[in-house]
């Protein structure tokens, strides 16, 4: 190749057969063309057939594929650095040797960089074989995104197009003492120093593969290795980004991703010394980098766990994890318009953690409330010609629960409420006064409130959902009550002999309780209307 290629693709390889073949085929098959492409592959002492496969491609594409073999270094950093020394393209792109590209990927990303003067281009990435890749960065093409926005910090892999002049000007290289996540310091510094960062979102550029044996290095690393690497990444980033909102935006990723993963369910099964080491490492990072605004922006579940770890409260942290795994999230304690998640450590005089560690701050929690809302019993209460629905519902809130009521509501819940099974009402949404009588009492275990309601029914034709409404942290939540295997009361006749009505309780297709009322003997339709219905039905049958 006599001309400077547009892009050099760096491939660090270690034992990735048979995935390597698809990776290399996706590179030499790029629409950008072999004359504009350079592939620099470094075999890091593979013991499978990877080295031979690289040599096969180098022999077949001698003007495009360069291969270097070296002794195993223990991670992708050293082979990536060696490849950078050999790269000659205007841009450099990194790909995992078990991943592959869409055939137009490089052509589209180079065009984007040339058009917009971008120093970094992020191509849309998706996961395969069950590998998770966050998608919110790829909603639309964007010629100028910020590292300090809500999305890019969650896409810090080096699988991007970088202007090589930028890389060489700032001597960007991968830290070889960071076995896990060594691409993050490189990517963060490149993005900090870039004049412009762009996103190609209208084409899937990169397919990230989770190997069948989950042997990707990210999946193999143990807790302490991941902790040490995360600390080195954060310390490096802190040297580039001054204290303030920009650093918080980047470090939100590390607290919600890397550090959060260290205190999940498998933490409980670790030996005591490892638990203490993890908590000590989190303590150092939280003391240094977990500012109050950043802490407030985290989900309360994570904030509580981080603060317990920071305090060195290993036993309470283990209880918080195991109890939530077994029983679900704890109830919310409502007090003076605020809500606190009652995790172990909340108002523990021995730990003296501030209430803010457990407070719901700007977080929407319909799913948590729905999961803790449970029908206890339902029945009719009839007095003469009057009929009322009597309910007892367990609700996952305690404390100031006076706002908790039950309403019968016409109309379906919005589809957005299907997955969480509840919703937070829009601000300013007006509700009519609740009808009926309500009492509230703490359950014997102190972890919920039993809301008892007696709601009078009107003699009219209606289908209405049974829903709990409760105010939590400044918002009102609407929670459909589900049957969940509880017996429904039998249909009941009421409202006298001359004009009787019927009330029935049933479950809809989503398991939610619906109360139907209407005349026991509804008036018949006029003859003409019935004939039209019959004819319409016959025509539909004929068409079929």
C-alpha positions in Angstrom: 0.0 0.0 0.0 1.7 3.2 -1.1 -0.9 5.8 -0.1 -1.9 6.6 3.5 -5.0 4.6 4.4 -8.1 6.3 5.7 -8.4 4.1 8.7 -6.2 1.6 10.6 -8.2 -1.0 12.5 -6.4 -2.3 15.6 -7.2 -5.9 16.6 -5.7 -7.3 19.8 -6.0 -11.0 19.7 -5.9 -13.7 22.3 -7.6 -17.1 21.9 -10.7 -15.9 20.1 -11.3 -18.6 17.6 -13.7 -19.3 16.0 -15.0 -15.8 16.5 -11.8 -14.3 15.0 -12.7 -15.5 11.5 -16.0 -13.5 11.4 -14.2 -10.5 12.8 -11.5 -10.5 10.1 -14.0 -11.3 7.3 -16.1 -8.3 8.5 -13.0 -6.1 8.1 -11.8 -7.1 4.7 -15.3 -7.0 3.5 -15.8 -3.3 4.4 -17.4 -1.1 1.7 -14.7 1.5 2.3 -12.4 -0.7 0.2 -9.1 -2.5 0.8 -7.2 0.4 -0.7 -8.4 2.8 2.1 -8.1 0.2 4.9 -5.3 -1.1 7.1 -5.7 -3.9 9.6 -3.0 -4.2 12.3 -3.5 -7.3 14.4 -1.3 -8.3 17.3 -1.5 -11.9 18.5 -0.9 -11.8 22.3 0.5 -15.3 22.6 -2.6 -17.2 21.6 -2.6 -20.9 22.3 -5.5 -21.8 20.0 -5.6 -21.4 16.2 -5.8 -17.6 16.3 -2.2 -17.1 15.3 -2.6 -19.3 12.3 -5.8 -17.6 11.3 -4.2 -14.2 11.4 -1.3 -15.4 9.2 -3.8 -16.9 6.8 -5.5 -13.5 6.4 -2.1 -11.7 6.1 -1.1 -14.0 3.3 -4.3 -13.5 1.5 -4.4 -9.7 1.9 -0.7 -8.7 2.1 -1.3 -5.1 1.3 -4.0 -4.7 4.0 -3.4 -7.0 6.9 -0.4 -6.7 9.2 0.2 -9.3 11.8 2.6 -9.2 14.8 3.1 -12.1 17.2 4.3 -11.6 20.8 4.4 -13.4 24.1 1.3 -13.1 26.2 1.1 -9.9 28.2 -2.1 -10.7 30.2 -4.4 -8.2 28.7 -5.4 -6.2 25.6 -3.4 -3.0 26.5 0.1 -4.0 25.4 -1.0 -5.5 22.0 -3.1 -2.4 21.4 -0.2 -0.1 22.1 2.1 -2.1 19.9 -0.5 -1.9 17.1 -0.7 1.9 17.5 3.0 2.2 16.9 2.5 0.5 13.5 -0.7 2.2 12.4 -0.5 4.7 9.6 -4.1 5.6 8.8 -5.7 9.1 9.2 -8.0 7.5 11.7 -7.6 4.5 14.0 -10.4 2.2 15.0 -10.4 -0.5 17.7 -12.4 -3.8 17.5 -12.5 -6.7 19.9 -11.3 -9.8 18.1 -14.5 -11.7 19.0 -16.7 -8.9 17.6 -17.5 -7.9 14.0 -18.6 -4.8 12.0 -21.5 -4.0 9.7 -20.1 -3.8 6.2 -20.6 -0.1 5.8 -19.4 0.8 9.3 -16.0 2.3 8.5 -17.1 4.1 5.4 -19.9 5.8 7.3 -17.8 6.7 10.3 -14.9 8.1 8.2 -17.4 10.2 6.2 -18.9 11.5 9.4 -15.5 12.5 10.8 -14.5 14.2 7.5 -17.8 16.0 7.2 -18.0 17.4 10.7 -14.3 17.6 11.6 -14.8 15.1 14.4 -11.9 13.8 16.4 -14.0 10.9 17.8 -16.9 9.1 16.1 -19.1 6.6 17.9 -20.9 4.1 15.7 -24.0 2.4 16.8 -23.2 -0.8 18.7 -25.6 -3.7 19.6 -25.0 -6.8 21.6 -25.4 -10.4 20.4 -25.7 -13.7 22.2 -27.2 -12.0 25.2 -24.5 -9.3 25.6 -26.0 -6.1 27.0 -25.2 -2.8 25.2 -27.0 0.4 26.4 -28.8 1.9 23.4 -29.9 5.4 24.6 -26.8 7.1 22.9 -28.0 5.9 19.5 -31.4 7.5 19.3 -30.4 9.7 16.4 -27.3 10.9 14.5 -25.5 13.7 16.3 -22.6 15.6 15.0 -21.6 17.1 18.3 -22.2 15.2 21.6 -20.6 15.9 24.9 -18.7 13.6 27.2 -20.5 15.3 30.0 -24.0 14.5 28.8 -26.1 11.7 30.3 -25.3 9.1 27.6 -21.6 9.1 26.4 -20.1 8.3 29.9 -21.9 4.9 29.6 -20.1 4.2 26.3 -16.5 4.4 27.2 -15.2 1.4 25.3 -12.5 2.1 22.8 -14.6 0.7 19.9 -14.7 4.1 18.2 -13.1 5.9 15.4 -10.3 8.3 16.6 -8.4 10.9 14.6 -4.8 9.5 14.7 -3.3 13.0 14.9 -5.2 13.5 18.2 -3.9 10.2 19.5 -0.3 11.0 18.6 -0.4 14.7 19.6 -1.3 13.7 23.2 0.6 10.4 23.2 -2.6 8.5 24.1 -1.9 4.9 25.0 -3.5 2.2 27.0 -2.3 1.7 30.6 -0.7 -1.7 30.7 -1.1 -2.2 34.5 -4.9 -2.1 34.2 -6.1 -5.6 33.1 -9.8 -4.7 33.1 -11.1 -1.6 31.5 -7.8 -0.4 30.1 -9.6 1.2 27.2 -11.5 3.7 29.5 -8.5 6.0 30.3 -7.7 6.1 26.6 -11.3 6.9 25.6 -11.9 9.4 28.4 -8.8 11.4 27.6 -9.5 11.3 23.8 -13.0 12.6 24.5 -11.8 15.3 26.9 -9.2 16.5 24.3 -11.4 16.1 21.2 -12.7 19.2 19.4 -15.8 17.3 18.4 -17.4 13.9 19.1 -20.0 12.6 16.8 -22.5 9.7 16.8 -23.6 7.5 13.8 -26.9 6.1 15.0 -28.7 5.3 11.7 -26.6 2.2 10.9 -25.5 -0.7 13.1 -21.7 -0.4 12.9 -20.6 -2.8 15.7 -21.8 -6.2 16.9 -20.5 -7.0 20.4 -20.4 -10.7 20.9 -20.7 -12.5 24.3 -18.9 -15.7 23.8 -20.8 -18.9 24.5 -18.5 -19.7 27.4 -18.7 -16.0 28.7 -14.8 -16.0 28.6 -14.5 -12.4 27.5 -12.1 -10.8 29.9 -14.7 -8.4 31.3 -16.8 -11.4 32.4 -13.9 -13.3 34.0 -12.4 -10.6 36.2 -12.9 -11.0 40.0 -14.3 -8.4 42.4 -11.0 -7.1 43.7 -9.4 -6.9 40.2 -12.4 -4.9 39.0 -12.3 -2.6 42.1 -8.6 -1.9 41.6 -9.0 -1.2 37.9 -12.0 1.1 38.5 -10.0 3.1 41.1 -7.2 3.6 38.6 -9.6 4.7 35.9 -11.3 7.2 38.1 -8.1 8.6 39.4 -6.8 9.0 35.9 -10.0 10.8 34.8 -9.9 13.0 37.9 -6.5 14.3 36.6 -8.2 15.4 33.4 -11.5 16.7 34.6 -11.8 19.2 37.5 -14.2 18.8 40.4 -17.7 19.8 39.5 -20.7 18.8 37.3 -18.5 17.5 34.4 -16.6 15.1 36.6 -19.9 14.1 38.3 -21.4 13.3 34.9 -18.5 11.0 34.0 -18.2 9.3 37.5 -22.0 8.7 37.6 -21.2 5.9 35.2 -18.6 4.3 37.5 -20.7 4.4 40.6 -23.8 3.1 38.8 -22.0 0.5 36.7 -18.5 -0.7 37.9 -18.9 -0.1 41.6 -22.6 -1.1 41.7 -21.7 -4.5 40.3 -19.4 -5.1 43.2 -22.2 -5.0 45.8 -24.8 -7.2 44.1 -26.1 -10.5 45.3 -22.8 -12.3 44.9 -21.2 -10.0 47.4 -22.9 -11.8 50.2 -21.1 -15.1 49.3 -17.6 -13.6 49.3 -15.2 -14.3 52.2 -15.2 -11.7 55.0 -11.7 -10.3 54.1 -12.8 -9.7 50.5 -15.9 -8.0 51.7 -13.9 -5.7 53.9 -11.5 -4.9 51.1 -14.3 -4.1 48.7 -15.9 -1.8 51.3 -12.5 -0.1 52.0 -12.0 0.5 48.3 -15.5 1.9 47.9 -14.9 4.1 50.9 -11.8 5.7 49.4 -13.6 6.4 46.1 -16.8 7.6 47.7 -14.9 9.9 50.1 -13.0 11.4 47.2 -15.5 11.5 44.3 -19.1 10.9 45.5 -20.2 14.5 45.8 -23.6 15.4 47.3 -25.1 16.2 43.9 -23.8 13.0 42.4 -25.1 11.0 45.4 -28.5 12.6 45.0 -28.7 11.6 41.4 -28.2 7.9 42.1 -31.2 5.5 42.6 -31.9 5.2 46.3 -31.1 1.4 46.3 -27.6 2.1 45.0 -27.1 5.2 47.2 -28.0 3.3 50.3 -25.6 0.4 49.5 -22.7 2.7 48.6 -23.2 4.6 51.8 -23.3 1.4 53.9 -20.1 0.2 52.2 -18.5 3.6 52.7 -19.3 3.4 56.4 -17.8 -0.1 56.5 -21.1 -1.6 57.6 -20.5 -5.0 56.1 -23.3 -6.8 58.0 -25.9 -4.2 57.3 -24.9 -4.2 53.6 -25.2 -7.9 53.4 -28.7 -7.7 55.0 -29.7 -5.0 52.6 -28.7 -7.2 49.6 -30.1 -10.5 50.9 -33.4 -9.2 52.3 -34.1 -7.3 49.0 -33.3 -10.5 47.0 -35.6 -12.5 49.2 -38.5 -10.1 50.0 -38.2 -7.4 47.4 -37.4 -3.7 48.1 -38.2 -2.4 51.6 -41.2 -0.1 52.3 -41.0 3.6 52.0 -41.2 5.6 55.3 -43.3 8.7 54.5 -42.7 11.7 56.7 -43.3 15.5 56.1 -43.7 15.0 52.3 -40.5 13.1 52.0 -40.0 9.3 51.5 -37.2 7.1 52.8 -36.4 3.6 51.8 -36.2 1.5 55.0 -33.0 -0.4 54.2 -30.9 -1.7 57.1 -29.0 1.2 58.5 -31.9 3.7 58.2 -31.9 5.7 61.4 -29.5 3.2 63.0 -28.0 5.1 65.9 -24.9 3.0 65.8 -24.1 4.0 62.2 -25.4 7.6 62.3 -25.9 7.7 58.5 -27.8 10.8 57.4 -31.4 10.3 56.3 -30.4 11.6 52.9 -28.6 8.3 52.2 -32.0 6.6 52.2 -34.2 9.4 50.7 -36.1 9.2 47.5 -34.7 12.1 45.5 -36.2 12.8 42.1 -36.6 9.1 41.4 -39.8 7.7 39.9 -40.7 4.4 41.6 -44.1 3.0 40.3 -42.7 -0.5 40.0 -41.5 -0.6 43.6 -44.9 0.5 44.8 -46.8 -1.9 42.6 -44.7 -4.8 43.7 -45.6 -4.0 47.3 -49.4 -3.5 46.7 -51.3 -6.6 47.4 -55.0 -7.4 47.8 -55.9 -9.0 51.1 -59.6 -9.4 50.6 -62.6 -8.0 48.8 -66.4 -8.3 49.5 -69.7 -6.5 49.2 -71.4 -4.8 52.1 -75.1 -4.3 51.6 -77.4 -2.3 53.8 -81.0 -2.2 52.5 -80.9 -1.0 48.9 -77.3 0.4 49.3 -74.2 -1.5 48.3 -70.6 -0.8 48.9 -67.3 -2.5 47.9 -65.2 -3.4 50.9 -61.5 -3.9 50.4 -58.4 -4.5 52.4 -55.1 -3.8 50.5 -51.5 -4.1 51.7 -49.5 -1.1 50.6 -45.7 -0.8 50.8 -45.6 2.5 52.7 -45.5 3.3 56.4 -45.4 6.5 58.4 -47.6 9.4 57.2 -50.0 7.3 55.1 -53.0 9.5 55.3 -52.9 10.2 51.6 -53.5 6.5 50.7 -57.0 5.9 49.4 -58.8 3.7 46.9 -60.8 5.0 44.0 -62.9 3.4 41.3 -61.7 4.8 38.0 -63.3 4.6 34.6 -60.9 4.2 31.6 -57.8 2.2 31.0 -54.4 2.9 32.4 -51.9 4.2 29.8 -49.8 1.6 28.1 -46.7 3.1 29.7 -47.9 1.8 33.0 -48.0 -1.9 31.8 -44.5 -2.8 32.6 -44.2 -1.1 36.1 -47.9 -1.9 36.8 -48.4 1.6 38.1 -47.7 5.2 37.3 -46.8 8.5 38.8 -49.5 11.0 37.8 -48.4 14.1 35.8 -47.7 17.2 38.0 -50.9 19.2 38.2 -53.2 16.3 37.6 -56.4 17.0 39.5 -58.2 14.2 41.3 -61.8 14.3 42.6 -62.3 13.8 46.3 -62.1 10.1 47.3 -65.5 8.6 48.0 -66.1 6.3 50.9 -64.5 5.5 54.3 -60.9 4.6 54.8 -58.8 3.3 57.7 -55.0 2.6 57.8 -53.1 0.4 60.2 -49.6 -0.9 60.3 -49.0 -4.6 59.6 -47.8 -6.8 62.4 -44.3 -7.0 60.8 -44.2 -3.2 60.6 -43.3 -3.3 56.9 -46.5 -2.2 55.3 -49.8 -0.5 55.8 -53.2 -2.2 55.5 -55.5 0.2 53.8 -59.2 -0.7 54.4 -61.8 1.0 52.1 -65.6 1.0 52.0 -66.7 2.6 48.7 -70.4 3.1 48.0 -71.6 2.1 44.5 -74.0 4.1 42.4 -76.8 2.4 40.4 -75.4 3.2 37.0 -73.8 1.4 34.1 -70.1 1.5 34.5 -66.9 -0.5 34.4 -64.3 0.9 36.8 -60.8 -0.2 37.8 -59.9 -0.5 41.5 -56.8 1.7 42.1 -54.8 2.8 45.1 -53.6 6.4 45.1 -50.8 7.5 47.5 -48.6 10.5 47.7 -44.8 9.7 47.8 -42.0 12.2 47.8 -44.1 15.0 46.2 -45.8 12.9 43.6 -49.1 11.0 43.5 -49.0 7.4 42.3 -51.9 5.4 40.8 -51.6 1.7 41.4 -54.1 -0.8 39.9 -55.1 -3.5 42.5 -54.5 -7.0 41.1 -56.4 -10.1 42.1 -53.3 -12.3 42.2 -55.2 -15.5 43.0 -57.5 -14.0 45.6 -61.2 -15.0 45.4 -63.5 -12.3 44.0 -66.9 -11.8 45.6 -69.8 -13.3 43.7 -72.0 -11.0 41.7 -74.5 -9.2 43.8 -78.0 -7.9 43.1 -79.1 -4.7 44.7 -81.2 -1.5 44.5 -84.7 -2.9 45.1 -87.2 -5.1 43.2 -88.6 -2.7 40.7 -85.3 -1.4 39.2 -82.6 -4.0 40.3 -78.9 -3.5 39.5 -76.1 -6.0 39.4 -72.5 -5.6 40.7 -69.7 -7.9 39.7 -66.0 -8.0 40.4 -63.7 -9.6 37.8 -60.1 -9.6 36.6 -59.2 -8.1 33.3 -56.6 -9.6 31.0 -53.8 -7.9 33.0 -55.0 -9.3 36.3 -56.4 -6.0 37.5 -59.7 -5.9 39.4 -62.6 -4.2 37.5 -66.0 -3.5 39.1 -68.9 -3.6 36.7 -72.3 -2.2 37.6 -75.5 -2.0 35.5 -79.2 -2.9 35.3 -79.9 -6.5 36.1 -82.4 -6.5 33.2 -81.0 -4.1 30.6 -83.6 -2.7 28.2 -83.8 -4.5 24.8 -82.6 -2.7 21.7 -85.3 -1.5 19.3 -86.1 -4.1 16.6 -84.4 -2.0 13.9 -81.2 -1.8 15.8 -81.2 -5.6 16.5 -81.8 -6.3 12.8 -78.9 -4.1 11.8 -76.6 -5.9 14.3 -77.6 -9.3 12.9 -77.0 -8.1 9.3 -73.7 -6.6 10.1 -72.6 -9.9 11.8 -73.8 -11.9 8.8 -71.8 -9.8 6.4 -68.7 -10.1 8.5 -69.1 -13.9 8.5 -69.6 -14.0 4.8 -66.4 -12.0 4.1 -64.4 -14.5 6.2 
